């Protein structure tokens, strides 16, 4: 199962900002509710409801108040309770001391179903009143009262629900919408520098040196990380430069003793041991030469010169023929065209082809044919009659230090160096079955005049 991608920084910021703003709004609204600025915990509406529940008629049809539990509690909690309850027939029940300004106002409002009676801002503080016609056990009656009373849980729930629907949800919806729109553009602009650094980081590969991530427009919180990454790149570049210098120096230092060794071997009496030693010395010479070629070519695209692949391959076959014949092989050269031109480093390409021929001599079983073939498309093939390479191992043969046969000659570097040289020329090397069995190694090189990137 493919692992889930981690959430982006932009998504995290938007989510956290939305949650933070919602939390702040809930805290503020909760504080306003608790302080009574948004929800009144006492109300004349609750007083009206208690009176509506208690009013009734006696056996004679007159209005009277039943001592309901809520009315008893209201009289106990509101000591200055007053009210006037009237019906359409003129019946009335009154309790408490009604303020004079409201004493005769009930009959003047018979045609009004409900009203709130109060005063203007700046007037002396006086009692306000609430009038409402309600349907009760005594029928349709008018209740006029003034004092507030603690609301019930039912009224509190309804008030909070109304507050949620009319205030909280609209504010949250507007906040979330504004956050999603504004934060998207703000975060996108803020992270532009970080995105540029990430894009540059994605372009870094093993062959590039001196690449650094840009620090411009990178947020300060991330700049430290980018700076540390650039420092790490610098250390890697320094280490790679030391490694490259060591390889170049080692390969250069090996050439002189190898030349002396070859001279001394040539002067030895002819014997099987002499031929094996010459083959080993030739292999070492090729490897040392390839290491020097790689160091010389990297970053030196100006060294590319026209190379005739037919001539180059013919020279390699002529040079390797004595070793092949001494090892028991028939070696031949085939060209489908008299001239095939590419652009590159002739010495490096010659050593790469020499390595492929040497590989065939080492692993083809000590008998049969080794054929070097060049065609008009820029393919240079080395074909042998050996046991071949299993398909499962072909993807690994170009890896450094990998050997198909653990007890075979060589250290497993030759094919890796061949691949690197061909890659630097914009081509590729591959391994296939031979046309009549055995193994076919193919170097595919771009033809001269055909654009092909030279890899640094």
C-alpha positions as CSV (number, residue, x, y, z in Angstrom):
1,X,0.0,0.0,0.0
2,X,1.3,3.4,-1.0
3,X,2.1,5.5,2.2
4,X,-0.1,8.6,2.6
5,X,1.6,11.9,1.7
6,X,2.2,14.1,4.8
7,X,-0.1,17.2,4.9
8,X,1.4,20.3,3.4
9,X,2.6,23.2,5.5
10,X,-0.1,25.4,3.9
11,X,-2.9,23.0,4.8
12,X,-1.5,22.7,8.4
13,X,-1.4,26.5,8.8
14,X,-4.9,27.0,7.4
15,X,-6.3,24.2,9.7
16,X,-4.6,25.5,12.8
17,X,-5.6,29.1,12.1
18,X,-9.3,28.1,11.6
19,X,-9.3,26.0,14.8
20,X,-7.6,28.8,16.7
21,X,-10.0,31.5,15.5
22,X,-13.0,29.2,16.2
23,X,-11.7,28.5,19.7
24,X,-11.1,32.2,20.4
25,X,-14.7,33.0,19.2
26,X,-16.2,30.3,21.4
27,X,-14.2,31.6,24.5
28,X,-15.3,35.2,23.8
29,X,-19.0,34.2,23.2
30,X,-18.9,32.0,26.3
31,X,-17.5,34.8,28.4
32,X,-20.2,37.2,27.1
33,X,-22.9,34.6,27.8
34,X,-21.6,34.0,31.3
35,X,-21.5,37.7,32.0
36,X,-25.1,38.1,30.9
37,X,-24.3,40.3,27.9
38,X,-25.8,37.9,25.3
39,X,-28.2,35.8,27.4
40,X,-30.3,37.2,30.2
41,X,-30.6,34.6,33.0
42,X,-33.6,36.5,34.4
43,X,-36.5,37.8,32.3
44,X,-40.0,39.1,32.6
45,X,-41.0,36.5,29.9
46,X,-40.3,33.8,32.6
47,X,-42.5,35.8,35.0
48,X,-45.3,35.9,32.5
49,X,-45.0,32.2,31.8
50,X,-45.2,31.4,35.6
51,X,-48.3,33.6,36.0
52,X,-49.9,32.1,32.8
53,X,-49.5,28.6,34.3
54,X,-51.0,29.6,37.7
55,X,-54.1,31.7,36.7
56,X,-57.4,29.9,36.8
57,X,-61.1,30.4,37.7
58,X,-62.9,29.4,40.8
59,X,-66.3,27.8,41.0
60,X,-67.9,31.2,40.6
61,X,-65.9,31.9,37.5
62,X,-63.7,34.5,39.0
63,X,-60.0,34.8,38.3
64,X,-57.7,33.5,41.0
65,X,-54.1,32.3,41.4
66,X,-53.4,28.6,42.1
67,X,-50.4,28.1,44.4
68,X,-48.4,26.2,41.8
69,X,-44.8,25.1,42.7
70,X,-43.4,27.7,40.3
71,X,-45.6,30.5,41.6
72,X,-44.6,29.7,45.2
73,X,-40.9,29.8,44.1
74,X,-41.5,33.1,42.3
75,X,-43.0,34.7,45.3
76,X,-40.1,33.5,47.4
77,X,-37.3,34.7,45.0
78,X,-39.0,38.0,43.9
79,X,-40.2,39.7,47.1
80,X,-41.4,42.8,45.2
81,X,-43.5,40.8,42.8
82,X,-46.4,42.6,41.3
83,X,-48.8,41.7,38.5
84,X,-52.3,42.4,37.1
85,X,-54.3,39.8,35.2
86,X,-57.5,40.8,33.4
87,X,-60.0,39.1,31.2
88,X,-62.3,40.5,28.5
89,X,-65.3,40.6,30.9
90,X,-63.5,43.0,33.3
91,X,-62.5,40.3,35.8
92,X,-59.1,41.0,37.4
93,X,-56.7,39.6,39.9
94,X,-54.0,41.8,41.3
95,X,-51.0,41.2,43.5
96,X,-48.3,43.4,44.9
97,X,-47.9,47.1,44.5
98,X,-48.3,48.2,40.9
99,X,-46.3,51.3,40.0
100,X,-48.8,54.2,39.5
101,X,-47.8,54.8,35.9
102,X,-49.0,51.3,35.0
103,X,-52.0,51.1,37.3
104,X,-54.6,52.1,34.7
105,X,-52.7,51.1,31.5
106,X,-54.1,47.6,31.1
107,X,-57.6,48.6,29.8
108,X,-56.0,51.1,27.4
109,X,-54.1,48.2,25.8
110,X,-57.1,45.8,25.3
111,X,-56.6,45.9,21.5
112,X,-52.8,45.4,21.7
113,X,-51.7,41.7,22.0
114,X,-48.3,42.5,23.6
115,X,-46.1,45.4,24.5
116,X,-43.0,46.4,26.4
117,X,-43.2,49.5,28.5
118,X,-40.1,51.4,29.5
119,X,-38.2,54.6,29.5
120,X,-35.7,56.5,27.4
121,X,-32.0,56.5,28.0
122,X,-31.2,59.4,30.5
123,X,-34.6,59.2,32.3
124,X,-34.5,58.5,36.0
125,X,-34.3,54.7,36.7
126,X,-37.8,53.3,37.1
127,X,-39.6,50.0,36.9
128,X,-40.4,48.8,33.3
129,X,-43.3,46.5,32.5
130,X,-44.3,43.8,30.1
131,X,-47.9,43.2,28.8
132,X,-49.1,40.2,26.9
133,X,-52.4,38.5,26.2
134,X,-52.0,34.7,26.7
135,X,-54.1,31.6,26.5
136,X,-54.4,30.1,30.0
137,X,-56.6,27.7,32.0
138,X,-58.8,30.8,32.7
139,X,-59.1,31.5,29.0
140,X,-57.6,34.5,27.1
141,X,-56.2,36.8,29.7
142,X,-54.0,39.9,29.8
143,X,-50.9,39.7,32.0
144,X,-49.2,42.9,33.1
145,X,-46.0,42.5,35.2
146,X,-42.6,44.1,35.7
147,X,-40.1,42.1,37.8
148,X,-37.7,39.7,36.2
149,X,-37.4,36.1,37.4
150,X,-34.7,33.4,36.9
151,X,-35.3,31.7,33.6
152,X,-35.8,27.9,33.4
153,X,-33.4,25.5,31.7
154,X,-35.8,25.2,28.9
155,X,-35.6,28.9,28.2
156,X,-31.9,28.9,28.6
157,X,-31.5,26.1,26.0
158,X,-33.8,27.9,23.6
159,X,-31.8,31.1,24.1
160,X,-28.5,29.4,23.5
161,X,-29.9,27.6,20.4
162,X,-31.1,30.9,19.1
163,X,-27.8,32.5,19.8
164,X,-26.0,29.7,18.1
165,X,-28.1,29.9,14.9
166,X,-28.3,33.7,14.7
167,X,-24.9,34.7,15.9
168,X,-22.3,32.0,16.4
169,X,-22.7,30.0,13.3
170,X,-22.8,33.0,10.9
171,X,-19.7,34.5,12.5
172,X,-17.8,31.2,12.3
173,X,-18.9,30.7,8.7
174,X,-17.6,34.2,7.7
175,X,-14.4,33.7,9.7
176,X,-13.7,30.3,8.1
177,X,-14.4,31.5,4.6
178,X,-12.2,34.6,5.1
179,X,-9.4,32.5,6.6
180,X,-9.5,30.0,3.7
181,X,-9.3,32.8,1.1
182,X,-6.9,35.1,2.8
183,X,-4.6,32.5,4.3
184,X,-4.3,30.7,0.9
185,X,-2.8,33.8,-0.7
186,X,-0.8,34.9,2.4
187,X,0.7,31.5,2.9
188,X,1.4,31.0,-0.8
189,X,3.2,34.3,-0.9
190,X,5.1,33.6,2.3
191,X,6.2,30.2,1.2
192,X,7.3,31.3,-2.3
193,X,10.9,31.4,-1.3
194,X,10.7,28.0,0.4
195,X,9.1,26.6,-2.7
196,X,12.0,28.0,-4.8
197,X,14.5,26.4,-2.5
198,X,12.6,23.0,-2.7
199,X,12.6,23.2,-6.5
200,X,16.3,23.9,-6.5
201,X,16.9,20.9,-4.1
202,X,15.0,18.7,-6.5
203,X,17.5,19.5,-9.2
204,X,20.5,18.4,-7.2
205,X,22.1,15.1,-8.4
206,X,25.4,13.3,-7.8
207,X,27.1,15.0,-10.8
208,X,26.5,18.6,-9.9
209,X,28.8,20.6,-7.8
210,X,28.5,24.0,-6.2
211,X,24.6,24.0,-6.2
212,X,23.2,25.8,-3.2
213,X,19.6,26.5,-2.1
214,X,18.5,30.2,-2.4
215,X,18.0,32.0,0.9
216,X,16.1,35.0,-0.6
217,X,12.5,35.2,0.6
218,X,12.9,32.2,2.8
219,X,11.1,32.6,6.2
220,X,13.5,33.2,9.1
221,X,12.2,30.1,10.9
222,X,13.3,28.0,7.8
223,X,16.4,29.9,6.9
224,X,18.5,28.2,9.5
225,X,17.5,24.8,8.1
226,X,18.3,25.9,4.5
227,X,21.6,27.4,5.7
228,X,22.5,24.1,7.4
229,X,21.6,22.2,4.2
230,X,23.9,24.5,2.2
231,X,26.7,23.9,4.6
232,X,26.2,20.1,4.3
233,X,26.3,20.5,0.5
234,X,29.6,22.4,0.8
235,X,31.1,19.6,2.9
236,X,29.9,17.1,0.4
237,X,31.5,19.1,-2.4
238,X,34.7,19.3,-0.5
239,X,34.7,15.6,0.2
240,X,33.9,14.7,-3.4
241,X,36.7,17.0,-4.6
242,X,39.2,15.2,-2.3
243,X,37.9,11.8,-3.5
244,X,38.3,12.9,-7.2
245,X,41.8,14.1,-6.5
246,X,42.7,10.9,-4.8
247,X,41.4,8.8,-7.7
248,X,43.2,10.9,-10.3
249,X,46.5,10.8,-8.3
250,X,46.2,7.1,-7.7
251,X,45.5,6.3,-11.3
252,X,48.3,8.6,-12.5
253,X,50.8,7.0,-10.0
254,X,49.8,3.5,-11.2
255,X,50.7,4.2,-14.8
256,X,54.5,4.2,-14.3
257,X,54.8,0.9,-12.3
258,X,52.3,-0.7,-14.7
259,X,54.4,0.3,-17.7
260,X,57.5,-1.1,-16.0
261,X,55.6,-4.3,-15.2
262,X,54.5,-4.7,-18.8
263,X,58.0,-4.3,-20.0
264,X,59.4,-6.9,-17.7
265,X,56.6,-9.3,-18.5
266,X,57.3,-8.9,-22.2
267,X,60.9,-10.0,-21.6
268,X,59.9,-13.1,-19.8
269,X,60.1,-16.5,-21.5
270,X,56.9,-17.5,-23.3
271,X,54.6,-19.5,-21.0
272,X,50.9,-19.7,-19.9
273,X,51.8,-17.8,-16.7
274,X,53.3,-15.0,-18.8
275,X,50.0,-14.7,-20.8
276,X,47.9,-14.6,-17.7
277,X,50.1,-12.0,-16.1
278,X,50.0,-9.9,-19.3
279,X,46.2,-10.1,-19.3
280,X,46.1,-9.0,-15.6
281,X,48.5,-6.1,-16.3
282,X,46.5,-5.1,-19.3
283,X,43.3,-5.0,-17.2
284,X,45.0,-2.9,-14.6
285,X,46.3,-0.5,-17.3
286,X,42.8,-0.2,-18.7
287,X,41.2,0.5,-15.3
288,X,43.9,3.1,-14.5
289,X,43.4,4.8,-17.8
290,X,39.6,4.8,-17.4
291,X,39.9,6.5,-14.0
292,X,42.1,9.2,-15.6
293,X,39.6,9.5,-18.4
294,X,36.7,10.1,-16.0
295,X,38.6,12.8,-14.1
296,X,39.6,14.5,-17.3
297,X,36.2,14.4,-18.9
298,X,34.1,15.6,-16.0
299,X,33.3,19.2,-16.5
300,X,35.3,19.3,-19.7
301,X,32.8,19.3,-22.5
302,X,35.2,21.4,-24.6
303,X,37.4,18.3,-25.0
304,X,34.8,16.7,-27.3
305,X,36.3,16.0,-30.7
306,X,35.1,14.1,-33.8
307,X,35.6,10.4,-33.3
308,X,35.3,7.8,-36.1
309,X,33.9,4.8,-34.3
310,X,34.9,2.4,-37.1
311,X,38.5,3.4,-36.9
312,X,38.5,3.5,-33.1
313,X,37.0,0.0,-32.9
314,X,39.4,-1.4,-35.5
315,X,42.4,-0.1,-33.5
316,X,41.1,-1.6,-30.3
317,X,40.6,-5.0,-31.9
318,X,44.1,-4.9,-33.3
319,X,45.5,-4.0,-29.9
320,X,43.6,-6.7,-28.1
321,X,44.1,-9.5,-30.7
322,X,47.3,-10.9,-29.1
323,X,45.6,-11.2,-25.7
324,X,42.5,-12.8,-27.2
325,X,44.4,-15.3,-29.3
326,X,46.7,-16.2,-26.3
327,X,43.5,-16.8,-24.2
328,X,42.1,-19.2,-26.9
329,X,39.7,-16.9,-28.7
330,X,39.2,-16.0,-32.3
331,X,38.7,-12.2,-32.5
332,X,37.2,-10.4,-35.5
333,X,35.9,-6.9,-36.4
334,X,32.8,-6.1,-38.5
335,X,31.7,-2.7,-39.8
336,X,28.4,-2.2,-41.6
337,X,29.7,1.2,-42.9
338,X,33.2,2.5,-43.6
339,X,32.7,5.6,-41.4
340,X,30.5,6.4,-38.3
341,X,31.3,9.7,-36.5
342,X,30.4,10.7,-33.0
343,X,31.8,13.5,-30.8
344,X,33.7,12.7,-27.7
345,X,37.0,11.7,-26.1
346,X,38.6,9.1,-28.3
347,X,41.0,7.7,-25.7
348,X,38.1,7.3,-23.2
349,X,35.9,5.6,-25.7
350,X,38.7,3.3,-26.8
351,X,39.4,2.3,-23.2
352,X,35.7,1.6,-22.6
353,X,35.6,-0.7,-25.6
354,X,38.8,-2.3,-24.6
355,X,37.3,-3.0,-21.2
356,X,34.3,-4.7,-22.9
357,X,36.6,-6.9,-25.0
358,X,38.7,-7.7,-21.9
359,X,35.4,-8.6,-20.1
360,X,34.6,-11.1,-23.0
361,X,38.0,-12.6,-22.8
362,X,37.8,-13.1,-19.0
363,X,34.2,-14.6,-18.9
364,X,33.5,-16.3,-22.2
365,X,35.0,-19.7,-21.2
366,X,38.4,-19.6,-22.9
367,X,37.2,-20.5,-26.4
368,X,35.0,-19.4,-29.2
369,X,34.7,-16.1,-31.0
370,X,34.8,-12.5,-29.9
371,X,33.2,-10.1,-32.4
372,X,33.4,-6.3,-32.3
373,X,30.7,-4.8,-34.6
374,X,29.9,-1.2,-35.5
375,X,26.7,-0.2,-37.4
376,X,25.6,3.0,-39.0
377,X,23.3,4.0,-36.1
378,X,26.2,4.4,-33.6
379,X,26.0,1.0,-32.0
380,X,29.3,-0.6,-31.0
381,X,28.7,-4.3,-30.0
382,X,31.0,-6.8,-28.3
383,X,29.7,-10.3,-28.8
384,X,31.0,-13.6,-27.4
385,X,30.1,-17.3,-27.4
386,X,30.3,-17.7,-23.7
387,X,27.7,-19.0,-21.2
388,X,25.9,-15.6,-21.1
389,X,24.6,-13.6,-18.2
390,X,21.3,-14.6,-16.5
391,X,18.5,-12.1,-17.1
392,X,18.1,-11.6,-13.4
393,X,21.7,-10.3,-13.0
394,X,21.8,-8.0,-16.0
395,X,20.4,-5.1,-14.1
396,X,23.3,-5.3,-11.6
397,X,26.4,-5.9,-13.8
398,X,27.1,-2.2,-14.1
399,X,27.1,-1.6,-10.4
400,X,30.5,-0.9,-8.8
401,X,32.2,-4.1,-7.3
402,X,29.4,-6.4,-8.6
403,X,30.7,-9.6,-10.2
404,X,28.5,-12.3,-11.8
405,X,31.1,-14.9,-10.7
406,X,32.6,-14.3,-7.3
407,X,35.7,-16.2,-8.1
408,X,36.3,-14.6,-11.5
409,X,39.0,-12.1,-12.3
410,X,38.7,-8.4,-11.7
411,X,37.3,-6.3,-8.9
412,X,33.9,-5.5,-10.5
413,X,34.8,-1.9,-11.5
414,X,35.3,-2.3,-15.2
415,X,31.7,-2.3,-16.4
416,X,30.8,0.5,-14.0
417,X,33.6,2.7,-15.5
418,X,32.4,1.8,-19.0
419,X,28.9,2.9,-18.2
420,X,30.1,6.2,-16.7
421,X,32.3,7.0,-19.7
422,X,29.4,6.3,-22.1
423,X,27.0,8.2,-20.0
424,X,29.3,11.3,-20.1
425,X,29.1,11.1,-23.9
426,X,25.3,11.2,-23.8
427,X,24.9,7.5,-24.6
428,X,24.1,4.3,-22.8
429,X,25.5,0.8,-22.5
430,X,23.4,-2.3,-22.2
431,X,23.7,-6.1,-22.1
432,X,21.7,-8.6,-24.2
433,X,21.7,-12.2,-25.3
434,X,24.0,-12.8,-28.3
435,X,22.5,-13.6,-31.7
436,X,23.7,-17.3,-31.4
437,X,24.0,-17.5,-27.6
438,X,26.6,-15.9,-25.3
439,X,26.5,-12.2,-24.4
440,X,26.2,-9.0,-26.4
441,X,27.3,-5.7,-24.8
442,X,26.2,-2.7,-26.7
443,X,27.5,0.9,-26.5
444,X,25.0,3.3,-28.1
445,X,26.5,6.7,-28.9
446,X,24.9,9.7,-30.4
447,X,26.0,10.4,-34.0
448,X,27.8,13.7,-34.7
449,X,25.4,16.5,-35.6
450,X,22.6,14.9,-33.6
451,X,22.0,16.9,-30.4
452,X,22.8,14.9,-27.3
453,X,23.5,16.3,-23.8
454,X,27.0,16.0,-22.5
455,X,26.6,15.1,-18.8
456,X,28.8,17.0,-16.3
